[in-house]
């Protein structure tokens, strides 16, 4: 056997990890229990007799459509039968006839696989294709409601091997009409309420109606199945607005048998406490519209490139803000407190040029108790104390905090942010109050949505989809197990009704809650075609362009197009849907996204690479620095494939020809398809990164300036600008590398600007050795800012937003415009390697406001002087923002000799010169 999770190549147990033995099924005599293993079989047997039993808990065969099945690894010379049992009693043993079945269908070997099916199931290993006889096809819908076991037999009826089947291909073909059903869930119209649930494999569905969130059902209604769509529906005999309901679904679940599942509605628009019951609501009702809902317009952006986004967690925003009434802290309604410190901060950002607030998950999540959540008992200690960490960990799964990447119901507001989770109407109204308040503050509202996985699956308590149509909504591996590459239970948006659920959900948020844009978590796990359909359908429903951005990471079972053309970085160009770029992010900061320990100290362009090496650095060359600078220039040019410039070795290369590992650095077709960022909720904050990466002797002021340089690069880059909430106030999480469940203590935001939360104790996640080193008390004078430093950082950040806002040249619309108007003067082998320079030509361009714009980012710890011959003789002057800007260095220490085009840029300073029209 290999080590835990790392079996030897020679293992023959059929597993990808070491075997775990459950003791409860064993027969123990005299403290001895038998465990039997069969070569090539992953199952653990508890008796010798069981060795011949075939494993019916896996599903190795795939329905390609309603008629064809592909079974990898089988021989086409055998006999194949599909056995069925309403009571799930099928049993198969090697060399024995199948028993317990109600009957069987004999399958023909062979069949012509349609091109669409072949493409959809291209990832399935080679094997026998089997065909259901035409005369038997109409029997299948009834058989779906029970156990189906595919058996390979000898000519005399003895079982060779057996498996259950993966059914999505059959259901999508048989019930294709379900995709056109536009009123799934609970709908109320004309004084009547109707319930509709897609459950094609269920044998019975009932609806239980309740007057309140607690108490017994007042009505139990049998729903009726539509044979064409697999939708169960029923009218409730009146307007049931304000009442609650659950479904009772009788269904077969592989590995469990026939079960009756009490479930909520996957199309729930609201629920009661802890999502126990779905709520019936008419979202167009005046009773659910707060004051100003119909009259407060959302700010309008002409184009996706105009977005400057602030990524914010609802609870982080106000939980520690004492200017918010205590009952509203951590809630939706905190945003309605216009005079609070938090809202003043957001409004100041909006005035400066911020356009959007993107909220971390606000749909119904499964990881936070909606009532009775526990508060950790924390006593503050030293900067590297363990007490706070231990206190937070003790209640981490029952406290009031989580990022929320744990979707329970996709289309209902989360109840823990509501003042009354027990009342289904309250969370709807208060969510809308939040949106109204942000719109009134001049900010559009975006949502972080997580359709790539669910919180749970199978028969787990907080599983919804898999307890209604088992085995359909999730992406399965070759054994029929739910894949978990996203962290959790991966959904299969390539399956028609999961894709439909995602699209219908986004339509609801866009039309009923006025959400302006969406950020798709792990979007690369979804098909490009489904995302493009979503964009088209949502825009049509909303009557406006709803901007879409997402994580286009390429990994897991879908990587490199194994299953479909992904909505990933390299596969989305030309779609108009934007993905986050890790290229400039890594070179600005240093290292990679997930470094830890000593690797996390790797330096980048603003953190000292080559020119200010830290105590762990060795062997850095100027070539490392110029490579980083070129990678950042790709980002400044919008990560365009076709934009060309002179790189460090003197050659001219397109963005697509510059390599980021094995991938092109420039990968998009248009600037609106890239999201530029240097920090977000994931991983350590930028301030914590600088604490580890810059030399320990770096002054506090220089650390603040380095953080500002990262914001400047983001602000000057073509494409969408994305900022993590608190990056402007030097936010720290005390070196926590993954604070999703680290409580308020490590995630807090302080809008009084008194502290940035650095050094509040050792973190929950990440290398403890690294944290101890960085958080040592001796480092605090140079790493823990006070109010003067935080206010300075905030002011410099707002200045950058104003500069980006001041000219459309920072937000060019097309690749052709970028190619025509942006140049990089300081490049090639003779460049000053610590200085980025970009020139933007504003002649004749709408909204440019300047004839020329010339920006500089000097990351060095010393001033730099550059002569740019092409700019000689132009009447350059500092950008007007610098005249009164928070950073006084541009006004007091920068200079230009216009006759020769010679510019002096102060140390660790970003500045902009302009030629006025």
C-alpha positions in Angstrom: 0.0 0.0 0.0 1.2 3.5 -0.6 1.2 6.4 1.8 -2.0 8.1 2.7 -3.6 9.6 -0.5 -0.5 8.5 -2.5 -0.8 4.8 -3.3 2.1 3.1 -5.0 1.9 2.6 -8.7 1.9 -1.2 -8.1 -1.2 -1.1 -6.0 -4.0 -3.3 -7.4 -6.8 -2.4 -5.1 -8.6 -0.4 -7.9 -8.4 2.8 -5.8 -6.7 6.2 -6.2 -6.0 6.3 -2.5 -5.4 4.0 0.5 -8.3 1.8 1.6 -10.5 2.9 4.4 -12.3 0.1 6.3 -15.6 0.9 8.0 -15.9 -1.2 11.1 -19.7 -1.1 11.5 -20.5 -3.7 8.7 -17.9 -6.2 9.9 -18.8 -9.4 11.7 -16.5 -9.5 14.7 -15.8 -12.7 16.5 -13.3 -12.9 19.4 -12.2 -9.4 18.4 -11.4 -10.5 14.8 -13.3 -9.3 11.7 -12.7 -10.4 8.2 -11.8 -8.0 5.4 -11.6 -9.3 1.8 -10.1 -7.6 -1.2 -10.3 -8.5 -4.9 -7.6 -7.5 -7.3 -8.7 -4.7 -9.5 -11.8 -4.1 -7.5 -12.0 -1.0 -5.3 -14.7 -2.4 -3.0 -14.0 -3.7 0.5 -15.8 -7.0 1.3 -16.6 -8.3 4.7 -16.9 -12.0 3.9 -15.4 -14.5 1.4 -18.9 -15.1 0.0 -19.3 -11.5 -0.8 -16.3 -11.6 -3.2 -18.4 -12.8 -6.0 -21.0 -10.1 -5.6 -20.8 -7.5 -8.3 -20.5 -3.8 -7.2 -23.8 -2.1 -8.0 -22.9 1.2 -6.2 -20.9 2.4 -9.2 -22.2 3.7 -12.5 -19.6 3.0 -15.2 -21.9 3.1 -18.2 -23.2 6.3 -19.9 -26.5 7.0 -21.6 -25.5 8.9 -24.7 -29.2 9.7 -25.5 -32.5 8.0 -24.8 -31.5 4.9 -26.8 -27.7 4.4 -26.7 -25.5 3.4 -23.8 -21.7 3.3 -23.9 -20.0 0.9 -21.4 -16.2 1.4 -21.3 -14.0 -1.7 -20.9 -16.6 -4.3 -21.9 -16.4 -6.9 -24.7 -18.8 -6.6 -27.7 -19.0 -10.4 -27.9 -21.1 -10.8 -24.7 -24.8 -10.6 -24.1 -26.0 -7.3 -22.5 -29.3 -6.8 -20.5 -30.7 -3.9 -18.7 -32.4 -5.2 -15.5 -35.0 -3.1 -13.7 -36.6 -3.2 -10.2 -39.1 -0.8 -8.7 -38.0 -1.9 -5.2 -34.2 -1.7 -5.9 -33.7 -5.4 -5.2 -31.4 -6.3 -8.1 -28.5 -8.5 -7.1 -25.7 -9.8 -9.3 -22.9 -12.2 -8.5 -20.2 -13.4 -10.8 -21.0 -16.6 -12.6 -24.6 -16.5 -11.3 -27.9 -15.4 -12.9 -29.2 -12.0 -11.8 -31.8 -12.1 -9.1 -34.3 -9.6 -7.6 -35.2 -7.9 -10.9 -38.8 -7.2 -12.1 -37.6 -7.9 -15.6 -35.0 -7.0 -18.2 -34.5 -5.5 -21.6 -32.0 -7.2 -24.0 -29.7 -4.7 -25.7 -28.3 -4.9 -29.1 -24.5 -4.5 -29.5 -23.7 -1.6 -31.7 -25.4 1.5 -32.8 -24.7 4.7 -34.7 -23.8 7.5 -32.3 -25.0 10.9 -33.4 -22.3 13.5 -33.8 -23.7 15.7 -31.0 -23.7 12.8 -28.6 -20.2 11.8 -29.6 -19.0 15.3 -29.0 -20.8 15.6 -25.7 -19.4 12.3 -24.4 -16.0 12.5 -26.0 -14.4 12.1 -22.6 -15.9 8.6 -22.1 -13.4 5.8 -22.5 -13.7 3.4 -25.4 -16.1 0.6 -24.9 -19.2 -1.2 -26.2 -22.0 0.8 -27.6 -25.4 -0.7 -26.7 -28.8 0.1 -28.2 -32.3 -0.2 -26.6 -34.7 -1.8 -29.1 -37.2 0.6 -30.6 -40.0 -1.4 -29.2 -38.7 -0.9 -25.7 -38.1 2.8 -25.8 -41.5 3.8 -24.4 -40.9 1.5 -21.4 -38.0 3.5 -20.2 -39.7 6.5 -18.6 -41.4 4.2 -16.1 -38.2 2.3 -15.5 -36.2 5.5 -14.7 -38.2 5.6 -11.4 -36.5 2.4 -10.2 -33.2 0.7 -10.2 -31.6 0.0 -13.6 -28.6 -2.3 -13.7 -26.7 -3.0 -16.8 -25.3 -6.6 -16.9 -22.8 -8.3 -19.2 -23.6 -12.0 -19.4 -22.5 -15.2 -20.9 -24.7 -16.8 -23.5 -26.2 -19.0 -20.8 -27.2 -16.0 -18.6 -24.4 -15.9 -16.1 -23.2 -12.5 -14.9 -19.8 -11.4 -15.9 -19.9 -7.8 -14.7 -22.6 -5.3 -13.8 -23.0 -1.6 -13.3 -25.6 1.1 -12.9 -25.7 3.9 -15.4 -25.2 7.6 -15.7 -28.5 9.0 -16.8 -28.0 12.6 -17.8 -27.8 11.9 -21.6 -31.0 10.0 -21.6 -32.9 12.6 -19.5 -31.7 15.5 -21.7 -32.9 13.7 -24.8 -36.1 12.3 -23.5 -37.2 15.5 -21.7 -35.7 18.2 -24.0 -39.0 20.1 -23.8 -38.4 20.9 -20.1 -35.9 23.5 -21.2 -38.8 25.6 -22.5 -40.7 25.5 -19.2 -40.4 29.1 -18.0 -42.3 28.9 -14.7 -40.6 26.3 -12.6 -40.9 26.9 -8.8 -43.8 28.7 -7.2 -45.7 31.2 -9.3 -48.7 33.4 -8.4 -50.8 35.0 -11.0 -54.5 35.9 -11.3 -55.2 34.9 -7.7 -53.8 31.4 -8.1 -50.6 29.8 -7.1 -49.0 26.9 -9.0 -46.0 24.8 -8.1 -43.8 23.1 -10.7 -40.8 20.8 -10.1 -38.7 19.0 -12.7 -38.3 15.5 -11.3 -38.5 13.1 -14.3 -37.3 10.0 -12.3 -39.6 10.5 -9.4 -42.5 8.1 -8.9 -44.5 10.5 -6.8 -44.3 14.2 -5.8 -46.4 15.8 -3.1 -46.4 19.4 -1.9 -46.8 20.2 1.8 -48.2 23.7 2.4 -47.6 25.6 5.7 -49.1 28.8 7.1 -45.8 29.7 8.7 -42.1 28.7 9.0 -43.0 26.4 11.8 -45.9 24.2 12.6 -47.6 21.3 10.8 -48.7 21.4 7.1 -52.2 22.6 6.5 -52.4 21.0 3.0 -50.8 18.1 1.3 -51.2 18.3 -2.5 -50.4 15.5 -5.0 -48.7 16.9 -8.0 -49.2 15.6 -11.6 -46.4 14.5 -13.9 -46.2 15.7 -17.4 -44.9 12.9 -19.5 -43.4 15.1 -22.2 -41.2 17.3 -19.9 -40.9 15.4 -16.6 -42.3 18.4 -14.8 -44.6 17.8 -11.8 -47.2 20.5 -11.2 -50.3 21.4 -9.3 -52.5 24.4 -8.6 -53.0 25.2 -4.9 -56.6 26.6 -5.2 -55.9 30.2 -4.5 -53.3 32.8 -3.8 -50.8 31.3 -1.4 -48.5 34.3 -1.2 -46.8 34.4 2.2 -47.1 30.7 2.9 -44.4 28.1 2.9 -43.9 24.7 1.3 -41.8 21.7 0.9 -41.9 18.7 -1.5 -42.1 15.0 -0.7 -40.2 13.3 -3.6 -40.3 9.5 -3.9 -37.3 8.6 -6.0 -34.6 6.0 -6.5 -31.1 7.0 -5.4 -28.1 4.8 -6.3 -26.5 3.2 -3.3 -29.5 4.0 -1.1 -32.6 2.6 -2.7 -36.1 4.0 -3.0 -36.4 7.0 -0.7 -38.9 9.7 0.2 -37.0 13.0 0.4 -38.5 16.1 2.0 -36.9 18.9 0.0 -37.2 22.6 -0.7 -37.7 24.0 -4.1 -34.5 24.5 -6.2 -36.2 27.6 -7.6 -36.9 29.0 -4.2 -37.0 32.8 -4.1 -36.9 32.9 -0.3 -37.1 30.5 2.6 -37.5 30.3 6.3 -34.8 30.0 8.9 -31.9 27.8 7.9 -33.7 27.0 4.6 -36.1 24.5 6.1 -39.1 25.6 3.9 -39.5 27.5 0.7 -41.5 30.7 0.7 -44.2 31.6 -1.8 -43.8 35.2 -3.1 -44.8 37.4 -6.0 -41.6 39.4 -6.5 -43.6 42.1 -8.3 -45.8 42.7 -5.3 -45.8 46.2 -3.9 -45.5 44.7 -0.4 -42.0 43.5 -1.3 -40.8 46.8 -2.7 -39.0 49.1 -0.3 -39.3 52.9 -0.5 -37.5 54.1 -3.7 -37.3 50.7 -5.3 -39.2 51.7 -8.5 -37.8 55.3 -8.6 -34.1 55.0 -7.8 -32.2 54.5 -11.0 -29.1 52.4 -11.3 -26.0 54.2 -12.5 -25.4 53.4 -16.2 -22.1 52.6 -17.8 -21.6 52.8 -21.5 -19.3 49.9 -21.7 -17.8 47.0 -19.7 -14.4 48.6 -19.8 -15.7 51.4 -17.7 -16.1 49.2 -14.6 -13.9 49.9 -11.5 -15.0 47.3 -9.0 -14.8 47.0 -5.2 -15.2 43.4 -4.0 -17.0 43.5 -0.6 -18.4 41.0 1.9 -21.8 42.1 3.4 -20.8 41.2 7.0 -17.2 42.6 6.7 -18.7 45.9 5.6 -20.5 46.8 8.8 -20.0 44.2 11.6 -17.5 46.4 13.4 -18.9 49.8 12.3 -20.2 51.4 15.5 -21.8 54.2 13.4 -24.3 51.6 12.3 -27.1 50.7 14.7 -26.2 47.4 16.4 -29.2 45.5 15.0 -28.1 46.4 11.4 -24.4 45.5 11.7 -23.4 42.7 9.4 -26.8 42.9 7.7 -28.2 44.1 4.3 -29.7 47.1 6.0 -26.4 48.5 7.1 -26.1 49.9 3.6 -29.1 52.0 4.2 -27.3 54.0 6.9 -26.1 56.8 4.6 -24.3 58.6 7.4 -22.3 55.6 8.6 -18.5 55.5 8.3 -18.8 52.6 5.8 -21.3 54.3 3.5 -19.3 57.5 3.6 -16.3 55.5 2.5 -18.1 53.9 -0.4 -19.6 57.3 -1.5 -16.2 58.8 -1.4 -14.9 56.1 -3.6 -17.9 56.5 -6.0 -17.2 60.2 -6.2 -13.6 59.5 -7.1 -14.5 57.0 -9.8 -15.4 53.6 -8.4 -18.4 52.3 -10.4 -19.4 48.9 -8.9 -19.6 47.1 -5.6 -19.4 43.4 -6.1 -20.8 41.5 -3.2 -19.4 38.1 -2.1 -22.1 35.5 -2.1 -25.5 36.8 -1.0 -27.6 33.9 -2.3 -28.7 31.3 0.3 -25.7 29.5 1.7 -25.4 26.4 3.8 -22.4 27.2 6.0 -23.8 29.8 8.4 -26.5 29.3 11.0 -29.3 31.8 10.3 -30.2 32.0 13.9 -28.2 31.3 17.1 -24.8 31.6 15.5 -22.0 31.6 18.1 -19.5 34.4 18.9 -16.0 33.3 19.7 -14.7 34.3 23.1 -11.5 36.2 22.0 -9.0 37.9 24.2 -6.6 40.1 22.3 -3.0 39.3 22.8 0.4 39.8 21.2 0.9 40.2 17.4 1.7 36.5 17.2 -0.6 35.2 19.9 -2.4 31.9 19.4 -5.5 32.7 21.6 -7.6 34.5 19.0 -6.9 31.8 16.4 -7.9 29.0 18.8 -11.0 30.8 19.9 -12.2 31.4 16.3 -11.4 27.8 15.3 -13.5 26.5 18.2 -16.7 27.9 16.7 -15.7 28.3 13.1 -18.5 26.1 11.7 -21.2 27.5 14.0 -20.3 31.2 14.1 -21.8 34.0 12.0 -19.1 34.2 9.4 -18.3 32.5 6.1 -17.4 33.9 2.7 -20.4 31.9 1.4 -19.1 29.8 -1.4 -21.5 27.1 -0.2 -24.6 27.4 -2.4 -27.8 25.9 -0.9 -30.4 27.8 -3.0 -29.1 29.8 -5.9 -32.0 32.3 -6.2 -32.9 33.2 -2.7 -31.2 35.9 -0.6 -29.1 34.6 2.3 -31.0 34.7 5.6 -28.1 35.4 8.0 -27.8 38.9 6.5 -31.5 39.6 7.2 -32.9 41.1 10.4 -35.5 38.3 10.5 -34.5 35.0 8.8 -37.7 33.4 9.9 -39.8 35.6 7.7 -39.5 34.9 4.0 -40.5 38.4 3.0 -38.0 40.3 5.1 -34.8 39.1 3.3 -36.3 40.1 0.0 -37.2 43.6 1.1 -33.9 44.2 2.9 -31.9 42.9 0.0 -33.7 45.4 -2.2 -33.1 48.1 0.3 -29.4 47.4 0.1 -29.4 47.6 -3.7 -31.4 50.8 -3.6 -29.0 52.4 -1.2 -26.0 51.5 -3.2 -27.6 52.8 -6.4 -28.5 56.0 -4.6 -24.8 56.3 -3.6 -23.8 56.2 -7.2 -22.7 52.6 -7.2 -23.8 49.7 -9.4 -24.3 46.3 -7.7 -22.6 43.1 -8.7 -23.0 39.6 -7.3 -20.5 36.8 -6.9 -22.3 33.7 -8.0 -21.2 30.1 -7.6 -23.1 27.8 -10.0 -20.1 25.5 -10.4 -20.9 23.5 -7.2 -23.4 22.9 -4.5 -22.8 22.8 -0.7 -23.7 19.1 -0.5 -25.0 16.2 -2.7 -26.5 12.8 -2.4 -28.6 12.2 0.7 -26.9 14.8 2.8 -29.1 17.1 4.8 -28.4 20.2 2.8 -28.5 18.5 -0.6 -31.4 19.7 -2.7 -30.8 19.0 -6.4 -29.4 15.5 -5.9 -32.4 14.5 -3.7 -34.8 15.4 -6.5 -33.1 14.0 -9.6 -30.3 11.7 -8.2 -27.3 11.6 -10.4 -28.3 14.3 -12.8 -27.3 17.8 -11.6 -23.7 16.9 -10.7 -20.7 16.1 -12.8 -19.7 12.5 -12.3 -16.4 10.6 -12.8 -15.9 7.3 -14.5 -17.4 5.4 -11.5 -20.4 7.7 -11.2 -19.0 9.5 -8.1 -19.6 13.3 -7.9 -16.4 15.1 -8.8 -15.1 17.7 -6.3 -12.3 19.5 -8.1 -13.9 22.9 -7.3 -13.6 22.0 -3.6 -17.2 20.8 -3.2 -19.9 18.9 -5.2 -19.3 19.9 -8.8 -22.4 20.7 -10.8 -22.8 19.8 -14.5 -24.0 23.0 -16.3 -23.4 21.0 -19.5 -26.6 19.1 -18.6 -29.6 21.0 -19.9 -31.6 21.5 -16.8 -28.6 22.5 -14.6 -27.6 25.0 -17.3 -31.2 26.2 -17.4 -31.3 26.6 -13.6 -28.2 28.8 -13.7 -29.6 30.9 -16.5 -33.0 31.3 -14.9 -31.4 32.2 -11.6 -29.2 34.9 -13.1 -32.3 36.3 -14.9 -34.2 36.5 -11.6 -31.3 38.4 -9.9 -30.9 40.8 -12.9 -34.6 41.5 -13.3 -36.1 41.2 -9.8 -33.2 42.6 -7.8 -31.6 45.0 -10.4 -28.2 43.3 -10.2 -26.0 45.1 -12.7 -23.2 42.6 -13.2 -22.1 39.1 -12.1 -18.8 37.5 -11.1 -18.8 33.8 -11.8 -16.8 31.7 -9.4 -14.7 29.0 -11.2 -16.4 29.9 -14.5 -13.9 27.6 -16.4 -15.9 24.7 -15.1 -18.8 25.8 -17.2 -19.2 25.5 -21.0 -18.6 28.6 -23.1 -21.9 27.9 -25.0 -23.9 27.9 -21.8 -22.3 31.2 -20.7 -23.0 32.8 -24.1 -26.6 31.7 -23.9 -26.8 33.1 -20.4 -25.5 36.4 -21.6 -28.0 36.6 -24.5 -31.0 35.5 -22.4 -30.2 37.7 -19.4 -29.7 40.8 -21.5 -33.0 40.2 -23.3 -34.8 39.6 -20.0 -33.3 42.7 -18.3 -33.5 45.0 -21.4 -29.9 46.1 -20.9 -26.4 44.8 -21.1 -25.6 42.8 -17.9 -21.9 42.6 -17.6 -20.3 39.2 -16.9 -16.9 38.5 -15.5 -15.5 35.3 -14.0 -12.7 33.1 -13.0 -11.4 31.3 -16.1 -9.0 28.9 -14.4 -8.4 25.7 -16.3 -8.2 22.6 -14.1 -10.0 19.6 -12.9 -11.9 17.0 -14.9 -12.9 19.6 -17.5 -9.3 20.9 -18.0 -8.1 21.6 -21.6 -11.5 21.0 -23.1 -11.8 17.4 -22.0 -15.5 17.5 -21.8 -16.5 20.7 -23.6 -15.2 24.1 -24.8 -14.8 25.8 -21.4 -15.6 29.3 -20.3 -11.9 29.6 -19.4 -9.2 32.2 -20.1 -8.0 30.7 -23.4 -11.4 29.6 -24.6 -13.5 32.7 -24.1 -11.8 35.3 -26.3 -14.3 36.9 -28.6 -17.2 36.2 -26.3 -17.3 39.6 -24.6 -17.2 37.8 -21.2 -14.3 38.8 -19.1 -11.9 36.6 -17.1 -9.5 37.5 -14.3 -5.8 37.7 -15.4 -3.2 36.2 -13.2 -0.4 37.3 -15.4 0.2 40.8 -14.2 -1.1 39.9 -10.7 1.8 37.5 -10.2 4.5 39.8 -11.6 3.3 42.8 -9.6 3.2 40.8 -6.3 5.8 38.1 -6.9 5.5 34.4 -6.9 2.2 32.6 -7.6 -1.3 32.6 -6.2 -0.9 29.8 -3.8 2.7 30.1 -2.6 3.3 29.4 1.1 6.2 29.2 3.5 9.5 30.5 2.2 8.1 30.4 -1.4 5.7 33.2 -0.4 8.6 35.5 0.0 9.3 35.5 -3.8 9.4 39.1 -4.9 7.7 41.0 -7.8 7.9 44.3 -9.6 6.7 46.5 -6.7 8.0 44.3 -3.9 11.7 44.6 -4.7 12.6 42.0 -7.3 16.3 42.4 -8.1 16.5 46.1 -7.1 15.6 45.6 -3.4 16.2 42.0 -2.6 14.8 40.6 0.7 16.7 38.4 3.2 15.6 35.2 1.4 16.3 36.3 -2.2 19.4 35.1 -4.1 20.4 35.0 -7.7 17.9 37.6 -9.0 19.0 39.2 -12.3 17.9 42.3 -14.1 16.5 39.8 -16.6 14.0 38.6 -14.0 12.9 42.2 -13.4 12.5 43.1 -17.1 10.6 39.8 -17.7 8.2 40.9 -14.9 7.9 44.4 -16.4 7.1 43.0 -19.9 4.4 40.7 -18.3 2.9 43.8 -16.6 3.0 45.7 -19.9 0.9 42.9 -21.4 -1.6 43.7 -18.7 -1.4 47.4 -19.2 -2.3 46.7 -22.8 -5.4 44.8 -21.8 -3.9 41.3 -22.1 -4.6 41.5 -25.8 -3.4 38.7 -28.0 -2.5 40.9 -30.9 -0.9 43.9 -29.2 2.8 44.2 -30.0 5.7 45.9 -28.3 9.4 45.7 -28.0 10.3 43.3 -25.2 13.4 43.1 -23.1 15.6 41.3 -25.6 14.9 43.9 -28.3 12.5 41.8 -30.4 8.9 42.8 -31.1 6.4 40.3 -29.8 2.6 40.1 -29.6 1.0 39.4 -26.3 0.2 35.9 -27.4 3.9 35.3 -28.1 5.0 36.2 -24.6 4.8 33.2 -22.4 3.2 32.8 -19.0 4.4 29.3 -18.2 2.9 27.2 -20.9 0.2 29.7 -21.8 0.2 33.0 -23.8 0.5 36.1 -21.6 -1.9 37.9 -23.9 -5.0 35.9 -24.3 -8.0 38.1 -25.0 -9.5 39.5 -28.2 -10.8 42.8 -26.7 -9.9 44.8 -23.6 -13.3 44.3 -22.1 -12.6 40.6 -21.8 -10.0 40.9 -19.1 -10.2 41.7 -15.4 -7.1 43.3 -13.9 -6.4 42.8 -10.2 -3.6 42.4 -7.7 -5.6 41.3 -4.7 -9.0 39.8 -3.9 -10.7 37.8 -1.2 -8.6 34.7 -2.0 -5.1 34.2 -0.5 -3.3 36.8 1.6 -3.9 40.5 1.2 -1.4 42.6 -0.6 -0.3 44.3 2.6 0.4 40.9 4.1 2.3 39.9 1.0 4.4 43.0 1.1 5.2 42.3 4.8 6.7 39.0 3.8 8.3 40.0 0.5 9.9 43.4 1.1 13.1 43.5 3.1 12.4 43.8 6.8 14.2 47.1 6.9 11.7 48.7 4.5 10.1 51.7 6.1 6.4 51.9 6.7 6.1 54.8 4.3 7.7 52.7 1.5 5.4 49.8 2.1 2.4 52.1 1.8 3.9 53.5 -1.5 4.5 50.0 -2.8 0.9 49.1 -2.2 -0.2 52.3 -4.0 2.0 51.3 -7.0 0.0 48.1 -7.4 -3.2 50.1 -7.4 -1.7 52.5 -10.0 -0.8 49.7 -12.4 -4.4 48.4 -12.1 -5.8 51.9 -12.6 -3.7 52.5 -15.7 -4.4 49.1 -17.3 -6.8 48.7 -20.2 -9.8 46.4 -19.4 -11.7 46.2 -16.1 -10.2 47.4 -12.9 -11.0 45.2 -9.9 -10.0 46.0 -6.3 -10.5 44.0 -3.0 -12.4 45.9 -0.3 -9.9 47.4 2.1 -6.9 47.3 -0.3 -7.2 51.1 -0.3 -6.8 51.1 3.5 -4.0 48.6 3.6 -6.2 45.7 4.7 -4.5 42.9 6.5 -5.8 39.5 7.7 -2.8 39.0 10.0 -1.2 36.7 7.4 -4.2 34.4 6.9 -3.9 32.8 3.5 -7.5 31.5 3.2 -9.9 33.4 5.5 -13.1 31.9 4.2 -13.9 30.5 7.6 -11.7 32.7 9.8 -14.4 34.7 11.4 -14.8 38.4 11.9 -11.6 38.7 13.8 -9.3 38.1 10.8 -11.7 39.6 8.2 -12.6 42.8 9.8 -12.7 46.2 8.1 -12.1 49.4 10.1 -13.7 52.5 8.5 -12.3 54.7 11.2 -8.9 54.1 9.6 -7.4 53.4 13.0 -6.0 50.0 12.3 -5.6 47.7 9.3 -5.8 44.5 11.4 -2.2 43.5 11.0 -0.7 41.6 13.9 -3.8 40.5 15.7 -2.5 37.0 16.3 -1.4 34.0 14.3 -3.8 33.1 11.5 -6.0 30.1 11.0 -4.6 29.2 7.6 -1.2 29.3 6.0 2.3 28.5 7.2 2.6 29.1 10.9 6.4 29.4 10.6 6.0 32.2 8.0 3.3 33.9 10.1 5.5 33.8 13.3 8.4 35.3 11.4 6.4 38.1 9.8 4.2 38.9 12.8 7.0 39.1 15.4 6.7 42.1 17.6 10.1 43.5 16.4 8.6 44.0 12.9 5.5 46.0 14.0 7.1 49.5 13.7 7.7 48.9 10.0 4.6 46.7 9.2 1.7 47.9 11.3 0.3 51.2 10.0 -1.6 53.7 12.0 -4.2 56.2 11.1 -1.8 58.6 9.2 -0.5 55.8 6.9 -4.0 54.4 6.3 -5.5 57.8 5.5 -2.6 58.5 3.2 -3.1 55.2 1.4 -6.8 55.9 1.1 -6.3 59.3 -0.4 -3.7 58.1 -2.9 -6.1 55.3 -4.0 -8.9 57.8 -4.6 -6.5 60.0 -6.6 -5.8 57.1 -8.9 -9.5 56.4 -9.3 -10.0 60.1 -10.3 -7.2 59.8 -12.8 -8.7 56.7 -14.4 -12.1 58.4 -14.5 -10.7 61.6 -16.0 -10.0 60.2 -19.4 -11.5 57.5 -21.6 -8.0 56.7 -22.7 -7.6 54.5 -19.7 -10.7 52.6 -20.8 -10.3 52.1 -24.5 -13.1 50.0 -26.1 -11.5 47.9 -28.7 -8.2 46.1 -29.5 -7.7 48.3 -32.5 -8.0 51.4 -30.4 -5.4 50.1 -27.9 -3.1 49.2 -30.8 -3.5 52.7 -32.3 -3.3 54.8 -29.1 -1.1 53.0 -26.5 2.7 52.7 -26.8 5.4 51.8 -24.2 8.4 54.2 -24.6 10.7 52.6 -22.0 11.3 49.1 -23.3 13.9 46.8 -24.8 17.5 46.1 -23.7 18.3 49.7 -22.8 15.2 50.4 -20.6 15.3 51.6 -17.1 14.0 48.3 -15.7 12.3 49.7 -12.6 10.1 52.1 -14.5 6.9 51.4 -16.5 5.9 54.1 -19.0 2.8 54.3 -21.1 1.8 56.9 -23.7 -1.8 57.3 -24.7 -2.7 59.4 -27.8 -6.0 61.3 -27.2 -6.2 63.1 -30.5 -9.7 62.9 -31.8 -10.9 60.4 -29.2 -14.2 61.0 -27.5 -13.8 61.6 -23.8 -10.0 61.6 -23.9 -10.0 65.2 -22.4 -6.2 65.4 -23.2 -4.2 65.4 -26.3 -1.5 63.2 -24.7 -1.4 61.2 -21.5 2.0 59.9 -20.3 2.0 57.7 -17.1 5.0 56.5 -15.1 5.3 53.9 -12.4 8.7 54.0 -10.7 9.0 51.0 -8.4 12.6 51.7 -7.4 13.7 53.0 -4.0 15.5 55.9 -5.8 14.3 58.5 -8.3 14.8 57.8 -12.0 15.3 60.1 -14.9 14.3 59.1 -18.4 14.5 60.9 -21.7 11.8 60.0 -24.1 12.7 61.5 -27.5 9.3 61.0 -29.0 7.7 63.3 -26.4 10.2 66.1 -26.7 8.7 69.5 -27.4 5.3 68.7 -26.1 3.7 70.9 -23.4 3.5 68.3 -20.7 2.3 69.2 -17.2 1.2 67.1 -14.3 -2.3 65.7 -14.3 -4.6 68.1 -12.5 -5.3 65.6 -9.8 -1.7 65.8 -8.7 -2.0 69.5 -7.9 -4.1 68.7 -4.8 -3.4 65.0 -4.5 -2.7 63.2 -1.3 0.7 62.1 -2.6 2.8 65.3 -2.7 5.8 63.8 -4.4 4.5 64.3 -7.9 4.0 68.0 -7.2 7.2 68.6 -5.2 9.8 66.1 -6.5 8.9 65.2 -10.1 10.0 67.3 -13.0 9.9 67.6 -16.8 12.2 69.3 -19.3 9.7 69.6 -22.2 12.3 70.6 -24.8 14.1 67.3 -24.5 11.3 65.1 -23.2 13.3 64.4 -20.0 11.2 63.3 -17.0 12.3 62.7 -13.4 10.1 60.4 -11.4 10.5 60.2 -7.6 11.1 56.9 -5.8 8.2 54.5 -5.5 5.9 56.9 -7.2 3.2 56.7 -9.8 2.3 59.8 -11.7 0.7 61.1 -14.9 1.7 63.9 -17.2 -0.8 65.3 -19.7 -0.9 67.7 -22.7 -4.1 69.6 -22.6 -6.3 70.0 -25.7 
